[in-house]
């Protein structure tokens, strides 16, 4: 982005006339463009914290922005530490949780939800201080149970309805439970509450027998007796019990959040949320630092501001504030011309990621209220054709104007189209899909995907609707049709694979984004089975999984014959005994040998290489990629080969974080089990010449000539609401939830959670979600440039993600998209390639390219063998690392050097692994004072160019006379390098202990001492690289505050 910005400015300068005001503005911008920051707010915050880590309360070497895996593991570690501490120090609290019917281990998800919003306090208002007395209502419930059960027919000719099954369960509880604890009583009462929440818990015909007919009474049970009993008697004490337990769970869990914070601080790890909160605190609490940053970044331009959260708003307020000492962000008045934000609240669709549309609106109102502030509505649409814009105006003017969401919904502002209309009647189309048995969503999606694939093939061949193919401005297809012209959008991810598979069957290249389907691939299971068996050769279960997998393909008969012949499944890396092979048929014996050989190859790779390199070798040697690229069905080739490439990429990503093979296997297992979601890929991913398939959240910011809104039908309930944010009150309302996915159930909610209460937090959060669904619809529709196609399912017009558009399609009389009936093309047959020839050619290229053409020589090579300067030569490498970190900070901020207390210095020492004793800290403090009193420090104040920890690579002469001899590349890192009075000075910091026996440090350094050789190498390299003279160079010994000058010839000056 920075390069593109620079290129655009340079191109603008070249076309503008000299001497004009516009040209001068562009030239000024070019002069300062290198100092501009272009990136995400998280990377900007990371940069600010890197510059001032100690002022922000962070170690200098902190790690910013934890990976999801790292954050998950750290949270789990914090939670387990908390449980262990509770077991050791407060075992009565563990017993209390168990007595309340809560499994402490099962509170992990509750803990994670609180960790996701550390700035908010869990809401527990109104919770009773003592548990309610459940005995009276328990006795009443037993009476009603007995009374209602007496109404049952003796013979259940039509079976049991839900009410009868619940009554049976209640009787079993009374029979087998003592019902002594409040948790058991609440569980019993909950049976009635759950029954009342069902749609039709009572079926009248079930209450009619041969001799007894209570069907009429059962109707009153359904409509009156059960609802009134639950609402008047069961619900009040049960809600009190839930709120009481919820308060206890919050009290039990909150200390774990502090443990999580402490672990992050100890390890120097900060999350993306920490990046924002630490930056906010740094700016709020340090007016001098804020003022300095304002001088460096006087103008802020923020895009996509509708996706901001409160912390980001606070940071921007402090950065733009007129008064650097103002510590209340809402009272900060921005400087004139300091802040320019761009956002569209109609595209605020990331509430689940902390984005808050309300923050955007409040901020906009604040700016508009400033004397020189102005809110400007941007209404011109340069993307879509005029008919699409006009249809959007009609549709979303209505959709966004629903009274139910008026206080939380964005205002719709009509588009002013800027593109031509194009040929009449060609901008909007619909697919009306035929009904299918039982309205099965997968079958509907398959029908939809087939129509879409046929349309794309017809369009590519120029055989879609004739009006689409015209050589006029605004036509759907003015020129040749490319696969990248098509964007297929679904609301959810789960059926993306259906569209991908169908496109593949029709020979259409595609890329899928957001599918998170790597865990569903056979390729991942194959790799996991192979790795597990190679790492656990004595595990029969792992052996059978590998042998029955795609790499070996053993049948049950093969396994049986192998065992009967004396084969062992717990010695998988041993050679198969000859007598075993001799008892097997020739073909089966050959397959057996190959399977064991392949496993031994994999085990050797796991033992000899790191994951980042080994995963490539495994894919190569075992033919994983080749096999995936040539499946039985040609349509699967791109997806399956892409899956192998994605696995390689993911393993290398994990390896870059320092994970070994065992940890890599654990992570792949999580993906395979669906606990970690990773996108698959195809061979076309990233190529740009393919149909794009994705869910709507992935499409924000994208556009395409033809957009198809696919997967029109869904049924069932939406994901259960698990939290509600009260930003103004700085509270999170989070009930205790048990189960996962479809089986998630709220078990203990705070006061006001349920929809029949005054606060109705659950209903309010659902209202926010419904309003956001309408904004998602807006985002999907407005991706289209020339043609918008909406798939519909008329059989169920009220259901489905695009159903809100149906009436507007009808009002505009949008026609059906004409699609030819075409079967998928037959797979083409090609002759098998000459693999031997290809192998020979490849080996030849590899051999040629593997010949070294350079050799790397570190500058510091051989230093470890040098003679010490003192009997006790150093204070330890960790102490030296801490010194280098602090000296680097001093050099970076030489005009306003940081002031370190002894506590600060002890923290730095500990973060580098040194002993953080007061003695060590005082020694470090003395060394820093010596540096600031040296002539080096004085020259740094006047230096025109300064570099710290400056890495270089310098090419020296070849190793021999032969032209093909490899060149030597000298690499190193110069601690301090600066230009003063047009000459360079090179300083290498040394933390050696300078004992009393050393009178002259310079004399103690022999001419052949590696320190001198190191400095001479620096001088030679930098002279060649900079084409400038090096005036002074040498080591500076911090223990004595002494600099030793070294010249290039070796004579001391």
TANORZI-V64643 format. One record per helix or strand. SS is the DSSP state (2 for helix, 1 for strand). FROM is the first residue (numbers start at 1). TO is the last residue. If there is no record, write none. Layout:
SS,FROM,TO + SS,FROM,TO
This chain:
2,2,15 + 2,21,35 + 2,41,51 + 1,63,64 + 2,68,89 + 2,91,99 + 2,104,115 + 1,121,122 + 2,135,149 + 2,162,176 + 2,182,197 + 2,204,207 + 1,208,208 + 1,213,213 + 2,215,267 + 1,269,270 + 2,272,285 + 2,287,296 + 1,300,302 + 2,305,307 + 2,310,320 + 1,321,321 + 2,329,331 + 1,334,334 + 1,339,341 + 2,345,347 + 2,351,353 + 2,357,369 + 1,380,381 + 2,386,399 + 2,403,405 + 1,416,417 + 1,428,432 + 2,437,439 + 2,441,460 + 2,466,468 + 1,469,469 + 1,477,477 + 2,483,485 + 1,486,490 + 2,496,505 + 1,510,513 + 2,518,520 + 2,522,535 + 2,540,548 + 2,556,564 + 2,578,582 + 2,586,608 + 2,611,621 + 2,624,629 + 2,634,656 + 2,661,672 + 1,691,695 + 2,696,699 + 1,704,709 + 1,724,726 + 1,731,733 + 1,736,738 + 2,741,743 + 1,745,748 + 2,761,781 + 1,784,792 + 2,794,796 + 2,803,811 + 1,816,816 + 2,835,849 + 1,854,858 + 2,863,865 + 1,874,874 + 2,877,892 + 2,894,896 + 2,902,911 + 2,918,932 + 2,935,942 + 1,945,958 + 1,967,980 + 1,983,990 + 1,992,992 + 2,1001,1004 + 2,1010,1026 + 1,1030,1037 + 1,1042,1045
